[in-house]
Amino acid sequence: MADRTRKLRASAPSFVALGPSGVAVRDRLKGLSAVDERVLRLVGKHQGTLASRDLKQRCADGPDHSADTWAARKRGLTRESSSRIAGAITKASHDQWALARRCQAAHIRNLDTGIRALRHRLSLPIGQKGTKRAAGGYRSRSEWFRKSRRLAALEARHAAAVADWQAGRVRVVRGGRRLANTRHHLADAQLTQEQWRACWEAERWFLAADGESGKPFGNETIRVTPDGEVSIKLPTPLAHLANSHHGRYVLACRIKFVHRGAEWADRVEANRAVAYRIHLDVERGRWYLTAAWQHPVVQTVPLVAAGAMGMVGVDTNADHFAAYRLDPHGNPVGEPHRFPYDLSGTADHRDAQIRHAITRLLHWARQVGVKAIAIEDLDFTAEKTREKHGGKKRFRHLISGLPTGKLKARLVSMAAEQGLSIVAVDPAYTSQWGGQHWQKPLTTPRRKMSRHDAAGIAIGRRALGYPIRRRAAPPRSDQSDRYGHRTVQAGPGTQGCDGIRPPATDRLPGESTPSGKRTRGPSASKTVRDAPSTHQWVQDPLMPTG
C-alpha cells in the first residue's frame, strides 16, 4: 500500500517554449574545378593554422582575458589575413573557450553527484536495503572495497578538475577529441592512416565568415549573390590566387538553396547579415556551403491561448512517442497514437529516425486541429551517473540513449514551421499517475491502453492546467438526488484528495441526539425471537480441533 504520509515533490509550472532564434540551410557546391578545390584547401589550411594559434593564446589568457588582449590578438591575425577574417577567428575562439568552460562545470557537477552517492552508500551497513529515494548499502564486502577505491579515484579527479576551473585552464582539441583518439584505434574505426589524416585536416580547416548587415549581399568575406555566384575574399598571403577584383576568388559553380530559398534571397537582396561556412565531407568527397541567419525574438503565445483548441500530450520513450489528443477541458478524445523510431546504428541514422517521427507527429497534430503539443521537460543529467544505477546497466543505457537535448531543439524548430506551439511540463509522476488513473478506465476490448498512452493524457492535462488524478465516482444514490450532481474529474487548481463523505443522517452511527431522545418510537417486531443469551462460549485451548 502506498505511503500517504510521504510528501510529494511540487511540480514546476508549465510554460510555452520559445521558438527557434535562427535558421541554417545547406547546399552542395557542385561542379567545382580542380583549381577551385586547390584554392579552398589552401585557404582552409592557412586560416585553420591561424585559428589554432589564436585558440591556444585564448586558452593561455584564461580568466585574465580583456578587451586589450582581444585587440592585440586581432591585430596580429589581421596582418596574415584580413580584419574580417581575424574577427571571425577570434570570435570562434571565444565561443570554443566558453563551451569548454561550460563542459568543465558540468563535469565537476557530475563528479560531485557520484561522490555524494558513493559516500552515502559506503556509510551504510553492508546488505542494508534502500528505498525509492535513496540507495542502500552494498551487497558484499568485496563490492564495498571496490567502491571505496572508486571513491578515491573520483575525489582525485574532482580535485584536479576544480584546480583547473579555478586556474581557468581548459583542454580543447581543434578537430575533436574523439577523432584525435581514433588515430590510435584505426583498425577498430576501419580507417587507414591516409583516410584518418584527410578527415583530421578537413576538421581543422577554417572556412567561415560571420554576416555583416549593410554590406553587399550580407557578407563581405564569403559573398553569395542572388543568382548563386560564390566568391571568397582571400587572405593576404594567398592574394596572388585571386581571379577577380579586390583579391577575391570566384568559384566556377553556382549554388541554389531549395529549402528556404525565398527567405534567403530576400535577406541577400536587402543586404542583411548572412553567415556562411564551407566544409568538405571527406567520406563522400563533396563540398557544402551552409548559410545561417538569425530570427528576431518573437513573443510566445500565452499558455491559455495555446490550449484553446485542445492539446496533444506526448510521452517520450526509448523507441516511440505515445501521443493522445485532449479537448480544451482535459478529456481524452479518440484513440492513442504511437510514432515509433529506432535509436540504434549511426548518429545520422538516429537523427533521421527522430526527424521522421517528429514529422509524423506534427502532421497528425495539425490534422486533428490542435495548436499546441505538450511534452515533458526531461533532463537525465543526474540519472546518468554510474553511482546511482550502478547495477542497472540496461537502465543506464536506456536513459542515456534518449536524445532529450537534441529532441527538444528539433521539435521546437520543426513545430514552429507548422504553426504549432510546444508546452513544456514537469515530468513528475506523469507515468505513475497516468497509469493509475487513466489506463484502466480507458481500456476496452477494442482499445489497448499502455502505461505510456496514459502518461500522454497526464502530460496533456498538466499542460492545460488540470490535475492528473481523478476523483472516485460516488454511490448511485449520492450522484444527484441528495448532494447534487458530482463529476468524476477534479476541477482546475484542485490539489488535495477526496475527503470523508458526510454521513447519510444528521449524526454519526451510535451517536445520540442532542436532546437525548429518540426521534421515533420503536416498531414492533414482526418475528418472535428468544431473549439473547448472556453466556459466552469459550473454546478450550487444549481441545483438539482437527
Stockholm file with secondary structure:
# STOCKHOLM 1.0

chainA/1-546         MADRTRKLRASAPSFVALGPSGVAVRDRLKGLSAVDERVLRLVGKHQGTLASRDLKQRCADGPDHSADTWAARKRGLTRESSSRIAGAITKASHDQWALARRCQAAHIRNLDTGIRALRHRLSLPIGQKGTKRAAGGYRSRSEWFRKSRRLAALEARHAAAVADWQAGRVRVVRGGRRLANTRHHLADAQLTQEQWRACWEAERWFLAADGESGKPFGNETIRVTPDGEVSIKLPTPLAHLANSHHGRYVLACRIKFVHRGAEWADRVEANRAVAYRIHLDVERGRWYLTAAWQHPVVQTVPLVAAGAMGMVGVDTNADHFAAYRLDPHGNPVGEPHRFPYDLSGTADHRDAQIRHAITRLLHWARQVGVKAIAIEDLDFTAEKTREKHGGKKRFRHLISGLPTGKLKARLVSMAAEQGLSIVAVDPAYTSQWGGQHWQKPLTTPRRKMSRHDAAGIAIGRRALGYPIRRRAAPPRSDQSDRYGHRTVQAGPGTQGCDGIRPPATDRLPGESTPSGKRTRGPSASKTVRDAPSTHQWVQDPLMPTG
#=GR chainA/1-546 SS CCCTTSCCCCCCCCEECCCCSEEEEEEECTTCCHHHHHHHHHHHHHHHHHHHHHHHHHHHHGGGCCHHHHHHHHHHHHTTSCHHHHHHHHHHHHHHHHHHHHHHHHHHHHHHHHHHHHHHHHTSCTTCCCCSSSCCCCSSHHHHHHHHHHHHHHHHHHHHHHHHHHHTCCCCCTTCHHHHHHTTCHHHHTCCHHHHHHHHHHHHCCCEECCCTTSGGGCSSEEECTTCEEEEECCGGGGGGCCSGGGEEEEEEECCCCTTHHHHHHHHHTTCCCEEEEEEETTTTEEEEEEEEECCCCCCCCHHHHTTTCEEEEEECSSEEEEEEECTTSCEEEEEEEEECCCCSCHHHHHHHHHHHHHHHHHHHHHHTCSEEEEECCCCTTTSCTTTSTTCHHHHHHHHHCCHHHHHHHHHHHHHHTTCEEEEECCTTHHHHHIIIIITTTCBTTBCCCHHHHHHHHHHHHHHTCCSSBCCCCCGGGSSSSSCCCCSBCCTTCCSCCCCCCCSSSSCTTCCCTTSSCSSCCCCCSSCCCCCCCCCCCCCTTSCCC
#=GC SS_cons         CCCTTSCCCCCCCCEECCCCSEEEEEEECTTCCHHHHHHHHHHHHHHHHHHHHHHHHHHHHGGGCCHHHHHHHHHHHHTTSCHHHHHHHHHHHHHHHHHHHHHHHHHHHHHHHHHHHHHHHHTSCTTCCCCSSSCCCCSSHHHHHHHHHHHHHHHHHHHHHHHHHHHTCCCCCTTCHHHHHHTTCHHHHTCCHHHHHHHHHHHHCCCEECCCTTSGGGCSSEEECTTCEEEEECCGGGGGGCCSGGGEEEEEEECCCCTTHHHHHHHHHTTCCCEEEEEEETTTTEEEEEEEEECCCCCCCCHHHHTTTCEEEEEECSSEEEEEEECTTSCEEEEEEEEECCCCSCHHHHHHHHHHHHHHHHHHHHHHTCSEEEEECCCCTTTSCTTTSTTCHHHHHHHHHCCHHHHHHHHHHHHHHTTCEEEEECCTTHHHHHIIIIITTTCBTTBCCCHHHHHHHHHHHHHHTCCSSBCCCCCGGGSSSSSCCCCSBCCTTCCSCCCCCCCSSSSCTTCCCTTSSCSSCCCCCSSCCCCCCCCCCCCCTTSCCC
//
